[in-house]
Amino acid sequence: MPKAIVLINTEVGAEEEVLNEVKNIENVKDAYMVYGIYDIVAEVEADSVEKLRKAISETLRKIPKVRSTITLIVVESLTKK
């Protein structure tokens, strides 16, 4: 199942508003408000690469007050129990 980590920059003061919108996107599995260069980190997962692309490009990136994103496509993961 294709997965990506998306690093999101928002307009100043809009972090919580954007986080709430990100959490409502169907393909977002987890999202966190963070301190540092980026404001939000989201884990996005979909059934296909095309659905993953649409979730990021056509939904997440078009949220009002999102200034920029960087997408990291996951190639391998390790889940600890």
MDAnalysis code that builds the backbone (N, CA, C; Angstrom):
import MDAnalysis as mda
import numpy as np

u = mda.Universe.empty(243, n_residues=81, atom_resindex=np.repeat(np.arange(81), 3), trajectory=True)
u.add_TopologyAttr("name", ["N", "CA", "C"] * 81)
u.add_TopologyAttr("resid", np.arange(1, 82))
u.add_TopologyAttr("resname", ["MET", "PRO", "LYS", "ALA", "ILE", "VAL", "LEU", "ILE", "ASN", "THR", "GLU", "VAL", "GLY", "ALA", "GLU", "GLU", "GLU", "VAL", "LEU", "ASN", "GLU", "VAL", "LYS", "ASN", "ILE", "GLU", "ASN", "VAL", "LYS", "ASP", "ALA", "TYR", "MET", "VAL", "TYR", "GLY", "ILE", "TYR", "ASP", "ILE", "VAL", "ALA", "GLU", "VAL", "GLU", "ALA", "ASP", "SER", "VAL", "GLU", "LYS", "LEU", "ARG", "LYS", "ALA", "ILE", "SER", "GLU", "THR", "LEU", "ARG", "LYS", "ILE", "PRO", "LYS", "VAL", "ARG", "SER", "THR", "ILE", "THR", "LEU", "ILE", "VAL", "VAL", "GLU", "SER", "LEU", "THR", "LYS", "LYS"])
u.atoms.positions = np.array([
    [0.846, -1.174, 0.000],
    [0.000, 0.000, 0.000],
    [0.894, 1.241, 0.000],
    [0.785, 2.099, -0.999],
    [1.617, 3.302, -1.079],
    [1.397, 4.227, 0.119],
    [2.503, 4.782, 0.605],
    [2.457, 5.650, 1.774],
    [3.429, 6.799, 1.570],
    [3.087, 7.959, 2.138],
    [3.973, 9.115, 2.075],
    [3.908, 9.875, 3.391],
    [5.009, 10.536, 3.701],
    [5.060, 11.478, 4.810],
    [5.087, 12.859, 4.167],
    [4.172, 13.723, 4.591],
    [4.086, 15.061, 3.995],
    [4.421, 16.089, 5.068],
    [5.415, 16.923, 4.766],
    [5.838, 18.007, 5.646],
    [5.142, 19.274, 5.168],
    [4.439, 19.943, 6.061],
    [3.565, 21.052, 5.672],
    [3.962, 22.338, 6.390],
    [4.061, 23.424, 5.638],
    [4.208, 24.772, 6.192],
    [2.887, 25.496, 6.021],
    [2.467, 26.187, 7.070],
    [1.214, 26.932, 7.030],
    [1.488, 28.419, 7.171],
    [0.460, 29.214, 6.952],
    [0.562, 30.632, 7.271],
    [0.725, 30.753, 8.783],
    [1.381, 31.803, 9.219],
    [1.616, 32.019, 10.647],
    [0.291, 32.063, 11.393],
    [0.191, 31.281, 12.459],
    [-0.998, 31.254, 13.299],
    [-2.105, 30.335, 12.813],
    [-1.921, 29.683, 11.660],
    [-2.971, 28.840, 11.095],
    [-2.717, 27.343, 11.325],
    [-1.726, 27.017, 12.135],
    [-1.333, 25.621, 12.308],
    [-2.482, 24.735, 12.791],
    [-3.167, 25.152, 13.822],
    [-4.241, 24.326, 14.388],
    [-5.404, 24.180, 13.407],
    [-5.756, 25.252, 12.739],
    [-6.838, 25.233, 11.741],
    [-6.509, 24.251, 10.607],
    [-5.291, 24.328, 10.101],
    [-4.873, 23.442, 9.014],
    [-4.801, 21.999, 9.508],
    [-4.271, 21.787, 10.715],
    [-4.197, 20.434, 11.270],
    [-5.577, 19.795, 11.330],
    [-6.577, 20.533, 11.767],
    [-7.941, 19.985, 11.828],
    [-8.462, 19.605, 10.453],
    [-8.124, 20.388, 9.442],
    [-8.552, 20.051, 8.073],
    [-7.796, 18.832, 7.552],
    [-6.495, 18.765, 7.842],
    [-5.676, 17.626, 7.405],
    [-6.226, 16.338, 8.002],
    [-6.584, 16.365, 9.279],
    [-7.102, 15.168, 9.964],
    [-8.394, 14.656, 9.332],
    [-9.139, 15.529, 8.661],
    [-10.413, 15.131, 8.048],
    [-10.262, 14.528, 6.655],
    [-9.047, 14.522, 6.111],
    [-8.827, 13.932, 4.794],
    [-8.807, 12.414, 4.933],
    [-9.572, 11.751, 4.116],
    [-9.767, 10.299, 4.221],
    [-8.457, 9.509, 4.258],
    [-7.512, 9.835, 3.420],
    [-6.293, 9.041, 3.310],
    [-5.216, 9.419, 4.330],
    [-5.468, 10.410, 5.168],
    [-4.501, 10.776, 6.208],
    [-4.686, 9.834, 7.390],
    [-3.624, 9.094, 7.704],
    [-3.686, 8.118, 8.798],
    [-3.294, 8.739, 10.128],
    [-2.341, 9.663, 10.127],
    [-1.903, 10.384, 11.315],
    [-1.435, 11.763, 10.893],
    [-1.576, 12.726, 11.795],
    [-1.074, 14.069, 11.538],
    [-0.675, 14.686, 12.867],
    [0.428, 15.433, 12.846],
    [0.980, 16.016, 14.062],
    [1.366, 17.467, 13.835],
    [1.073, 18.319, 14.809],
    [1.603, 19.673, 14.795],
    [2.975, 19.576, 15.452],
    [3.992, 20.154, 14.822],
    [5.361, 20.029, 15.317],
    [6.039, 21.399, 15.378],
    [7.110, 21.470, 16.173],
    [7.955, 22.657, 16.213],
    [9.135, 22.424, 15.293],
    [9.617, 23.465, 14.678],
    [10.775, 23.351, 13.807],
    [10.510, 24.038, 12.480],
    [11.189, 23.569, 11.462],
    [11.071, 24.163, 10.132],
    [9.662, 23.969, 9.568],
    [9.040, 22.839, 9.865],
    [7.700, 22.529, 9.363],
    [6.698, 22.679, 10.493],
    [5.429, 22.885, 10.133],
    [4.377, 23.083, 11.124],
    [3.571, 21.819, 11.390],
    [3.402, 21.004, 10.341],
    [2.581, 19.793, 10.439],
    [3.276, 18.671, 9.683],
    [3.194, 17.473, 10.233],
    [3.683, 16.275, 9.557],
    [2.483, 15.339, 9.431],
    [2.221, 14.877, 8.212],
    [1.077, 13.988, 7.976],
    [1.533, 12.691, 7.323],
    [0.945, 11.596, 7.765],
    [1.174, 10.287, 7.147],
    [-0.038, 9.991, 6.265],
    [0.213, 9.814, 4.977],
    [-0.860, 9.617, 4.007],
    [-0.693, 8.238, 3.372],
    [-1.804, 7.509, 3.268],
    [-1.769, 6.147, 2.736],
    [-2.956, 5.961, 1.788],
    [-2.746, 5.209, 0.714],
    [-3.819, 4.985, -0.255],
    [-3.677, 3.606, -0.887],
    [-4.709, 3.192, -1.610],
    [-4.715, 1.877, -2.267],
    [-3.809, 1.826, -3.486],
    [-3.541, 2.987, -4.082],
    [-2.702, 3.029, -5.288],
    [-1.882, 4.315, -5.286],
    [-0.858, 4.341, -6.100],
    [-0.038, 5.546, -6.224],
    [-0.878, 6.698, -6.756],
    [-1.772, 6.423, -7.676],
    [-2.639, 7.474, -8.235],
    [-3.538, 8.073, -7.154],
    [-4.119, 7.248, -6.296],
    [-4.960, 7.757, -5.207],
    [-4.127, 8.532, -4.190],
    [-2.900, 8.088, -3.960],
    [-1.998, 8.803, -3.065],
    [-1.689, 10.179, -3.643],
    [-1.373, 10.226, -4.925],
    [-1.085, 11.492, -5.593],
    [-2.270, 12.447, -5.488],
    [-3.466, 11.946, -5.740],
    [-4.661, 12.791, -5.678],
    [-4.904, 13.304, -4.262],
    [-4.724, 12.436, -3.271],
    [-4.944, 12.852, -1.881],
    [-4.004, 13.992, -1.503],
    [-2.776, 13.925, -1.994],
    [-1.795, 14.965, -1.662],
    [-1.971, 16.186, -2.554],
    [-1.942, 15.995, -3.858],
    [-1.952, 17.128, -4.794],
    [-3.292, 17.828, -4.906],
    [-4.362, 17.063, -4.898],
    [-5.674, 17.647, -5.149],
    [-6.466, 17.956, -3.882],
    [-6.023, 17.434, -2.743],
    [-6.771, 17.674, -1.508],
    [-5.907, 18.395, -0.479],
    [-4.878, 17.736, 0.000],
    [-4.060, 18.283, 1.073],
    [-3.408, 19.607, 0.693],
    [-2.798, 19.679, -0.471],
    [-2.087, 20.892, -0.879],
    [-3.020, 22.064, -1.176],
    [-4.313, 21.794, -1.353],
    [-5.264, 22.862, -1.665],
    [-6.010, 23.382, -0.439],
    [-5.624, 22.904, 0.741],
    [-6.236, 23.426, 1.962],
    [-5.842, 24.895, 2.099],
    [-6.817, 25.766, 2.370],
    [-6.483, 27.175, 2.561],
    [-5.452, 27.330, 3.680],
    [-4.539, 28.234, 3.507],
    [-3.488, 28.580, 4.466],
    [-2.328, 27.588, 4.498],
    [-2.313, 26.601, 3.590],
    [-1.122, 25.776, 3.409],
    [-0.201, 26.553, 2.478],
    [1.001, 26.855, 2.950],
    [1.947, 27.643, 2.141],
    [2.800, 26.753, 1.250],
    [3.257, 25.600, 1.795],
    [4.084, 24.708, 0.999],
    [4.089, 23.317, 1.612],
    [4.471, 22.339, 0.795],
    [4.587, 20.959, 1.268],
    [5.835, 20.323, 0.668],
    [6.341, 19.341, 1.369],
    [7.387, 18.464, 0.846],
    [6.885, 17.049, 1.081],
    [6.906, 16.237, 0.039],
    [6.396, 14.868, 0.132],
    [7.543, 13.875, 0.089],
    [7.552, 12.976, 1.053],
    [8.536, 11.907, 1.139],
    [7.804, 10.591, 0.909],
    [8.057, 9.936, -0.218],
    [7.421, 8.663, -0.528],
    [8.136, 7.562, 0.253],
    [7.389, 6.776, 0.984],
    [7.963, 5.690, 1.778],
    [8.302, 4.525, 0.847],
    [9.542, 4.030, 0.947],
    [9.953, 2.885, 0.144],
    [10.045, 1.621, 0.985],
    [10.223, 1.777, 2.286],
    [10.272, 0.633, 3.183],
    [9.957, 1.134, 4.590],
    [9.261, 0.316, 5.369],
    [8.950, 0.732, 6.728],
    [9.185, -0.410, 7.705],
    [9.380, -0.049, 8.942],
    [9.547, -0.992, 10.022],
    [8.538, -0.637, 11.089],
    [7.643, -1.539, 11.401],
    [6.654, -1.286, 12.430],
    [7.061, -2.078, 13.667],
    [7.336, -1.360, 14.739],
    [7.683, -2.002, 16.005],
    [6.420, -2.256, 16.788],
    [6.411, -3.354, 17.505],
    [5.235, -3.693, 18.306],
    [5.532, -3.555, 19.765],
])
